[in-house]
Amino acid sequence: MVPGWLLLLAMALPPGATGAKDCVFCELTDSTQCPGTHMRCGEDEDCFTGQGVAPGLGPIINKGCVQSTSCGHEEPVTYMGVTYTLTTTCCSGHMCNRAPGPESGQLEGVTAAGLALGLLLFPHLL
């Protein structure tokens, strides 16, 4: 049988804290919106958002999983016949590369608050 405090701790951990994580994936696009789809990353990968620029043109973006060693690098990519400089920005949390919105920072707070409340209500589990 699993001790109650261990079960509570496991439930409080964010989904990406145990190795592989889910990230948002979307192809290169010049849209300001990139809702994307869910993608499972490998254990040695991080979520990323790529932002590309080219002189005189609007930005392009893409999202997905990338090897941690590729984070922060610039590389040329061709989109619609134009070569852009794409910079990859990584993050390490579960679905951390999703579009910012009201729910983005709130889930982590709910998880932490749930853990704190559980420890206050059930101190004998420690």
N, C-alpha and C positions, 0 to 999 in steps of 0.2 A: 504494500500500500504506500502511496506517495504522501509524505507529510504535507499537511495543509499549507504551511508557509512556502514550500517549494512549488506547489501547484499555483498559489497566488502569485508568486514571483514569475513563473512561466507565463501566466496569463497576462501579466503586466508588461512583459517585454514587447517592444515593437516587433512586427513580423520579420523585418530584415535583420534583426540582431543576432540571428543564429546561423549566419553563413549566406547562402544564396538569397537573393532578394528579387522582388518584382520592380520593374521600372516601366516608364512610358516609352513607347516606340512610335516614331513617325518619320517618314521619308523626308528628304530635303523638300522644303516648301518656301514660297515667298509670302505665304499667308501670315497674318499676325496671330492667328489661332493655330494651335497644333494639338488638338485633343488626343490624338494617338490611340494606341491599343496597349494592352498589358503585354509585357515580355518578361520572361524569367532569365535572370543573369546568372553567370557562373560564380563560384565562390571567390574567384580572384578578379572579379569585375565590379565596376561601379556604374551607377546611372550617370548619364551625361546629357547636357544640352549643348548642341553645337550652334554657334552663331557665325554666319559668314557675311563678309562685306566685300563690295567691289566699287571702285570709283564711279560716282554718278548714278548708282543704282540703290534700290532699297535693300534691306537685309534679307537673308535667308536663314532658316533654322532647321534643325533636325534633333531627334532625341533617340536614346536607346541605351545599350550597354557597351562598355569598352574596358579593355585591360587597364588596370590602375596606372600602369606606367605611361599610358598615352594621355593622361589628364593634363590639361593646360597647354597642350601643343597646338601650334598653328600648322595648317596644311592646305594646299590648294585643292579645290574641288570644282568641278564643272557642273553648272546647273543652267539649263536652257541655253547652252552654247556660250556661256560667260564663265570665266574662271574667277572664283571667289576665294578669299582667304578665310578659312573656317577655323575658329578657335573653339576647342573642346573644354567645357567647364564641368567638372565632376562633382558628385555629391554621394554620400554613402548610406543614406537612409532608405527605407522601404518607400517606393514611389516618390522619392524626393525631387524628381525632375518633372513632376506634373505641373500644370499651370497654377500659378498662385491664385488663391481664392479664399473665401471665408473659412473653409474647412481645413486649409493647409496646416496652420499652426495649432488648431484646436484639438486634433486627435491626440497629439503628443501630450498636451496638457491634461486631457481627460484620462489618459493612461497613467500619468504620474499622480494625478489627484486620486484615482482609484486605488493605486498602491498605497498612498499615504493614508487614505481613509481605512483601507483594510488593515494596515498596521495599527492604527488607532483603535479600531473596533475589536481587533483580535490580537492583542499584544502577547497573549499566552502562546501563540503559535511560534514565536521566536524561541 
